[in-house]
Amino acid sequence: MIIYQFENIGNAYDYKNNHHSDWFVPSHLHEYSEFVFTKKGAFNLVLDGKEYTVPENHLIFIGPNQLHECRSYAPSLVMCVVFSNDFVPFFTSLIKDKKFENPVFDFSSNIDLIEELDSTSSDKTLKICGLLSIILDKMLEIRSLVSKDKVTPNVGIFYSIINYISRNFTDDIHLSDVSRDLGYHEKYLSSAVRSLTGVNFRTFLAMYRINYAKSLIINSYGSISEIAERCGFSSINTFNRMFLRITGVTPSKFKREKTKSKKIH
């Protein structure tokens, strides 16, 4: 089963930098770009079905919506950087239908760039934009881009469904709409979503909408009822029920907690 990381979609200038030891993450994908740098030891990453070893002082790049799985077979320490694609719009346009011929890069001569990024606060957006651009430019100097391989049918369909949802989730859409747009039978699409995510299309769509709603609430973009409408929910009651089901709290409580957290920081 594939995990779609809803925390890594939709937000503007969203940047995360975390360190992990002896790491394992099952098969997943997300809208953002990512790279993982090995500080100590080595770890393995399966990217689009192919396994790569990432030794010390090397990094591996994962493009938007590339299926990957992280595995540590020996003691290791890695730095995982995940960032929304608006940090590097030109680079994102370059890799739209392409990938690196080999996604693993020796960065032993560029550790200073990695260390500077690692020490940069996440609120220093402009500096992060610059450092990410330089790091990605170094990667382009080392290795060229090639056309993406064909993915397995179900995963390819899943990508198409995600793309449709990202363009239309604020409207009142149904699986029948996706079926007409993509030219596949509803039952086939339904089976593809459930087999890859473990949930049905309706739940997956609701999870996508709720993730977007959370970002709107955090950034105070309207009242709860206005946000519900902007996220494609037909009624405030449906929105409240789905928000509670997916997040474990009501939208109002979520808003209070985030407002309190902002005041503390």
N, C-alpha and C positions, 0 to 999 in steps of 0.2 A: 504493500500500500504506500502511496506517495503522500507526503505531508505538504500542504501548501501553506507557507508561512505568511499568514495574514498581517502579522506585525511589520512585514517588509514590503508593503505596497502603499501607494497613494499619497504619502506625505511629502511635503516640499522640504528640501535640504535636510533630509533625515540621515544621520550618521551614527554608526555604532562601532565601537572599538572594544573588544573583549579579549581576555586571555584565558586559555583553557589548558589543563593538564590531562594527559591520558584521555583523549577526547573521543566520543562516539556520537554521531548524529545520523539517524536513519535517512533513507531516501527522501529528498524534499526539493522544492524549488520555490523561487520568489521573484518578484518583479525587479528587485534591486540588483546591482552588481556587487561583487564580493572578491576579496582576495584573502588568502591565509598565508601568513609568514611563519616559518618554523624558527623559533628562537633557540630551542635546545632539542636534541634528539632528532626524531623523524616521525612522520605520520603518513598514512595513506589516504587518498581521496579517490572515490569512484565518480567520474564525470562522464555523463552520457554513456554509461555502460563500460567505460574503460578505466582501469585502475592505474593510478600514478603514485609514486613514492616522492615525498617532498622532504629532502634532507635539510639539515641545519643551514641557516642563512639562505634558503631558497623560499620562493613563494609560488603559489598556484592561483591563477585567476579564473573566476567563475562568472560568466556573463549572465545577463537577465534571463530568467526562466530556463536555465540549464539544470537538468536533473543531476543531483550530486548527493554523495554519502560520505561522511567523514569517519575514519577509523584510526585508532592508535594501537599499534602492535607492540610498542616499546615505550618506556618513559619518555615523555615529550612535553614541551611547552610551546604553544602556538599563539599567535596574535591574529585574531579574526576581525577583519574590517568589512563592514557592510554599509553601502551608501546608495541613496536614491540617485537616479541617473541624471538629475538636473545639476549635480555637481560638475559633471563632465559631458555636456550635451553633444559636443562635436565628436568625442570619442564614442558615445553611445550610438550616434548615427553611423559611424564607421563599422560597428560590429552588429548592426541590425540583422544582417543575414550571413554574418561571418563569425569565425572564431580563430583563436591562435592555433597554428598547426601543432604546437606542443604548449600546453598551458603552464608548464613548470619553468621557472626562471631562476637563474643563479644571481642573487642580489648581494653577494658577499662584498662587492666593491661599491655598493650603494646603501650600506647599512645606515649611514648617517641620515638619509632620507626617511627610512623606516623609523628610526629612533626619534626624528623630529616630529613625524606624524603621530607617533605613539605618545609623545609628551604634549601634544597640542590639545587644548580643551575643546570639547565638542561644540561649544558656542562660538568658536573662532571660524565661522563659516568661510570667509574669504580666504583665510590661510589654508584651510582644508582643501578648498577648490584648487588652489595653486599647487599644493603638495601632491594631491591625487593626480593632477594633470602631468606633473613632472614624472611621477612614478610610472604612469601609464605610457608616457612618451618613451621612457627608458625601455619599457617592454616592447614597444613597437620598433625601437632601434635594434633590439636583440632578435626578434622573431616576427615573421610576416603573418598576415591574416589569410585564411583560406575559407572557402564556402563551407557552411555547416553541413554535416552529414544528415541524411534522412533519419528521422527518429522512428521508433516503433509506432504502428498505426494508432493504438490507443493513446499514447503519449502525445502524438501529433494532433489528434483530435482534441485532447485536453488543452493543449496550447491554444488551439483555435477557439475553444469555448471560453477560456480565460480572456482572450483578446476581445471577444464579443461582449463579455460581461463588463470589462473595463471601459468599453466605449458606450455602453447602454444601461448600466446598472441603476442610473437615476430615473429611468423610465419604468413603466409597468411591463416588464418583460416576463416571458414564460419559455419553457423548454421548446414549445412549438415555434416560437419566434427564432430561436437558435437553429432549430431544425431546418426551417425555410431558408435561413441565411447561409448555412453551411452545406445544405443539400444532403443531409443524412437523416435517416429515420429516427424519430424520437426515442424509440426503445434502445436503439444502438447507442445514442448519445447518453441516455440515462445509465446504461450499463457501463459505459466508459468512465463516467464520473464516479459512480459508486465503486467500481473495481479499483480505481486509482486513489480515491480519497476516503472511502469508507462511509460517505454520506451521500444523500441524494442531491439532485440539482437544486431543489428549492432551498435546502439547508445550506448548501455551498454558496448560493447567491445571497442568502441572509447573512452569512458570515462575512462575505465581502462587503456588504452594505454596512454592517455594524462596525467593521474596522474603519471604514471611511467616517462613519458617524462619530466614533471615538476621537478621531483627529479634529473634527469640527468642534466637538465639545471642548476638547483641551485648549483649542485656540479661540474659544468663545465666538464662534461664527453663528450667532442666532440663538433663539430659544429652542427648547427641546422639541416643541411641535414643528418649528420651522426646519430644524435639522432632520426630523423624521421625514418630512415631505421632500427635502432635498436629496435624501438617500433612497427615494423610491418606494417608501412604505405608504400604503393606501390609507392607514389610520394610525393615530397616536397609540391606540391600544395594542395594535399589532406590533408596532415598534417597541413599546415598553416590554411586551411579553417576550419578543425575540432577543432583545438586549439582555434581559434578565437570564434567559435560558443560555445564552452564549457566553456572557461575561460573569454571571453569578451575582451581579448587582443591578439595580435599576439605573436608568440614565441619570436621574436626579442625584442619586447617591454617588455615582461615578463623577458627576460634575462637582459635587461638594468636595469629594476627596482630592480631585485634581486641583481645585481652587485653593484648598488648604495647603497642599504640597507646594504650590507656586509661592504662597505667602511665606512659607517656612524658608524656601530657598532664595 
